Amino acid sequence: MSEIHIRTITINVYFGGSTKYKKMPRKIRMGMVGGGRGAFIGGVHRMAAALDQEIELVCGAFSSDPERSRLSGEDLYLDPSRVYDSYQEMIEKEAQLPEDVRMDFISIVTPNHVHYGPAKMALEHGFHVVCDKPLSYDLEESKDLVNTVNQTGNLFALTHNYTGYPMVKQARHMIRNGELGAIRKVVVEYPQGWLATLLEASDQKQAAWRTDPKRSGIAGAMGDIGTHAENLAEYITGLKIDQLCADISTLVEGRLLDDDGNVLLRFDNGARGILFASQISVGEENSLAIRIYGEKAGLEWHQMEPNTLIVKHQDKPNEIYRTGVGDLCPEAQAHTRIPAGHPEGYLEAFANIYRNFAKCVQARIDGVDVDPVFEDFPSVEDGLRGMQFIYKVIESGKSDRKWIKF
């Protein structure tokens, strides 16, 4: 009979302008689907989940190959009895364990075509879900997941991790507070250069599945990174895309999905926008950036320099906001971990999604309300918006019509 060690940890929690200490009775227990040996994003998710010491990985089905899953479990020092051959086996067996032992949620870090199955099954077995983006393989799956979340009442987070940056939250707060005035123009871009050649023809695993319609879905670059740009624009501005006009291209000969796209946007308040996503922009790394212009002011943020937010004015010098410096909004402060001048980057932003999710799960367990500042993570509805964006962009790109209703 195995022993269960329950320990109490003390964490520093931000609550509406004051700092309090709150006891958490235990860590939130995570199971993982995918992310085994040779996978990139699985390691990122595990580091992000572990950063704040509120989540522990207790089980997993790390590969469709049972032997690879077993070896991955060994790499992670997991109890062999909780390393499973399939996600179906994991969900069924974990559901049979006592409540004080079994996982609380699953993290899905597979290629797109293996998002829907484990997400739906986990929700229906009473587990919460964190899922990598995009939400699913196709639009019908996404719609069904929204219905399943609503029916079960379980929590669902989608890891659009760029929303976790403090300066992104500062930008969002300033727009909500009216400091830019009515938004008129949004320019968002995500250029990469790593697929400038037919990399998928080699043994490069990440290129292979992202350019394969059977695993990625109907879109390549637009599904992989275009959805990040779409989500960031809607998250910061609070606006919704109402119409779009897209020019979608596959520029590398032999490639099966799009690798470059340019989209004109019309938002629900009348603002205009431009979005481009490209994976053939030679020399670019992960250059996600956004510029937003209102009646009173504009702002600019670059993912590769995430600690800086520039606010622009017509009649006075530009302002530079820095993570951890000055009187920032509560949301930015609550998602800042270290003193000013120490870079907070990709993993910390990713970790903010997991930390907020963990606090909401803990509140469910305790039967209490969570501070609203921690309810801030992308939802299943955001995932559906992203999938609708993919479908409308591809439809517009293939159509002779100028504008497509979102």
N, C-alpha and C positions, 0 to 999 in steps of 0.2 A: 504494500500500500504506500503510495507516494505521499510525501509531506507537502503541504501548501504553506508557503511563507508569505504572510501578509504584513506589509510594513507601511508605516505612515510617513509621508514626505511633506515637508513644508515648502511652499513656493511663494514667490512674491507676485501678487496679482494686482493688476491695475483696476480700480473701480471708480469710474466717474470723477476723476480729479484727485482722488486720494489713494494712498497705498495701504493695503491691509494684508494680513497674513491669513491664509485659509488652509485648513487641513484637508488633504485629499486622502481618502482611506486606502486607496490602492492605485496602481497604474491601470490605464485602460488597455485591454488586451486586444492585439491585432493579429489577424490571420492574413496571409498574402497569397494572391493568385498570380503566378508568373514571377518574373524577376530573378530567375535562377542563374546558374553559371553562364557567363557570356552575355548577359543582359545588361544594358546601360541604365535604364530608368528605374529598375528595381532597387539598385543600390542608392540612388538619389532619394527615393521614397523612404527607404529604411533610415538613412541618415537624417532626413527631415523629421520623420516621426520620432526619432530618438533624441533630438536636439534639446528639448525642454524636459526630458525625463518624466513625461507624463504618459507615455505609451510604451508598451513592450511587445515585441514580436513573440508570439507563443506557438504559432503553427503556420503551416503553409503547404500549398500545392504549387511548387515552383516551376514546373515544366509539364508539358504533355507527355514527356518521356519519364516514366516512373524512376528509372535509375538516375537520371539527371536531377530529378526532384530530391531523391534521397541524398545524393552527394551535395546538393545545395544546402540541404538541411544540416548536414555535417559541417559545412563551411560556416554556418551560422550558429553552431553549438546548440541546436534544438533537440529536444527529446525526440528520439526516432519514432516513438509511437504517435507523434503529432506532426509527422511529415507524411503527406498523403500523395497517392498516385494520381488523383484528379481533384478538381474543385468540387465535383459532386460528392465524392467521398468525404472531403474535408467538411463541407457544410452539413452533411447528414450526421457524421460522427460527432462534430463539435456541438450540434444541437442536442445530442443525447447526453452530453456531459453535464455535471452539476453547474448551476449558475455561477458559483464562485470559482469555477475552473475554466469554463469554455471562453472562447473569444467573444469580444463585444462587437467587433466589426471586421469587415474584410477590406483589404486594399487591393485593387485590381490594376495590375501593371503589365498587361498583355498587349499584343497588337489589337487593333480596333475590332476585328471580327470575333474576339473573345472577351468583349466587354459585357454584352447583353446577358449571356447565359448565367455567369456567376453573379452578376448584379441582381437579376430578377430572382434567382433561387435564394440568394442570401436574404434579400428583403422578405421573401415569403416565409423564410424560416426564422424570422425575428431578429436578424442581424442588421446593423447599420452598415453603410457602404461609403468608401472613398474610391473614386474611379479616375483613372487618367483620362485625358481628353483625346479625341472627341468622345462624346457620350457613348456612341455605339457605331455599328457598321453601317446602318441605314436609318432613314427617317422613321419608318414604322416601328423599329425597335426603340428608338428614342421616345416616341409618343407613348409606347406601352410602358416604358420605365417611369415616365412621369405619372401615369395612372397607377402603377404599382406602388410608388412612393406615397402617393396620396391615399391609396387604399390601406396600406400597412401603417402609415404614420411614422415609419422609421426615418432616421436621418440619412441624408445623402450629400456628399461633397464631391465636386468635380475639381480636379487640380489645375485650374488656370492659375498657376502659381504667381504670375506677374502681378496679380491683384494684391499680393501679400506685401509688396514693398511699402515702407512708410511714406515715401514721397508720392507714391500713387494715391495713397489714402489722403494725404495732404491736399493733393490736387482735387480729388473728389470732394473733399470737405469745402474747399474754397468755391467750387462751382455751385455746390448745394447752398452755400451761404450767400450767394449772389455777388461774390467779389469780382467775377468776370462779366457780370451782366448776362443778358440773353446770349446763348451760344449761337454763333453764326457759321463757323467753319471748323471742320475737324480733318486733320491730315495724319494718318497713321500708316506706318510702314514696318515691314519685317523682312529685310533682305538677308539671305544666307548665300554662301557660295559652294557649299560642300558637295552639291549634286551637279556641278558644272560639267561633269563628264558622266559616262554611263557606268557609274560606280556599282550599280546593282548587278552588273555582269560579272563582278568579282565575288569574293566570298564575304563581302561586307554586309553583315547581318542587318544593321539598321537601315541601310539603303535598300536591301532586298525586300523587306516587308512593306516599307513605306511607299514603294513604287509598284506594288502588286495589287491590282484591283480586287483580288480574291481575299486579301487580308486588310487592305487599307480602306476600301470602299470606292466611291465614285470620284474622289478627288485625291490629288497628291499634295502639292504645296499648299493649296487652299485649305485642305483638311488638316494638315499637319501644323502649319504656322499661321495661315490666314485666319483661322478661328481664334488664335491668340490676339491678333490685331483687332478683330471684330469685338471680342469680349472686352478688351481693354478700352476701346472707344466707348462702348455702351456703359461699362462700369464707371469710368471717370465722369462722363458727362451726365449720366442718368437718363440719356435719351435712347430711343429705339430706332433702329434702321427701318424706314418705311418703304423705300424703293431702292433699287440698285441697277446699274448698267455695267456689265463686265466684259472684259476682253481677256480670255484665258488661252494660254499657249503651252505647248509642249515643244521645247526648243532643242532638247538633246535627242538626236535621232535614235530610234529604237526604244524610247521610253514609252510606257503605257499610260501614264497619268500626267496631269499638268505639272509643270515645274516653274511657272511664272504666271502672274495674273495682275491685272489692274482693274480697279473697281471704282466707279463713281457712286456716291451715296447721297440719299436724301433722308433726313431724319424726321421724326414725327413732330418736331417743333418748327420745321421749315429750314433748318440748317442744312448746309451742303457739306459734302465730305469726299475725301479721296483715300482709298486704301490700296496699297500694293503689297504683295507677298511674292517672294522669289527665292528659289534655291539654286539659281544659276548665276547669281550676281558675284562674279569672281572677286575674291579678296574680302568679302563680307563674312563676318562671323555670326553673331546673333544680335543684329543691329536693330532690334525692336525700338521704335521711337514714336512719340506722338506730339503733335502741336495742336492746340485748341485756341480758337479766337472768339472772344465775346464782344459785346458792345463796349465794355469798359476796359478790358485788358485781355492779354493772351498768356498762355503758359506752354512750357516745353519740357519734356522729360525723355531721357535716353536710358534704356535698360543697361547698356554697357557702362554707364556712369550713374548708377541708380541712387546714390546718396544726394544728388543735386536736382532741384526743381527750379526752373527759371520762370519768373513771372514778368511779363513785358507790359510796358505802359506807353501811351502816346505822348504824355506831357511831363514825364519824370523818369529818372534812371530806372533801369531794370532792377528787380529784386532777385536775390539768390537765396533760396531756402536750402538748408542742409539737414540731413538726418541727425537728430539728437541736439540740435542747436536752437535756442530761443523758445518762444512760446508757440509751439506747434499745436495742432488740433489734438484732441484726446485720442482719436483713432491712430494718428501717426505715433504718438507717444506710447500707446499700448502695444505697438508692434515694433518697437525699438528695444534692442537688448543691451547694447554696449555703448560706452561713452562716445561722444562726437569725435570724428576723425578716424575711427576704426571702421573700415568698410564692412557694411552689411550687404550681402549679395544674394545670389541665386538660392543657396541652400537655406538661408534665413527666411527669405520670402516664402519658399516652399514650406518651411517649418511653421510659419504663421498659419497656413491653411490647416495643418495637422493639429497645432495647439488649440486653435479655435474650435475645431471639430471635437477634440478630446474634451474640452470644457463643456461643450453642449451635451456630449454623451454622459459625462459625469453628472451634469445637472439632471438628466433624465433618470439616472440611477438613484440619485439622492431625492428626487421628487421636488426639486426647487427650480426657480427661475434663474437663468443665466444672465449675466450682464450683457446688454445688447451689443456692446463693443466686440464681443467674442462670437456673435452670430454672423459675423462678416466673413463668409466664404462662398465661393461659387456653388450654385445649387443645381439640381436636376433640371429646373426650368432654364437656367443659363445654358445647360448642355443642349436642351432642345433648340434654343435660339441659335446655337452654334451649328447644329445639324441643319436647321432650316436655311441658315446662311450658306452652307456648303451647297445645298441643293439648288438654291436660287442663283448662286453664282455660276454653277455649271449650266443651269438652264439658260441663263442670260448669255453665257459665253457661246452657246451653241445656236442661239436664236438670232434672227434678223431684227427682232423687236428691240427698240432702244431701251426701254425701261421695263423692269419686272417688279411686280408688287411683292414685297417681302412677306 
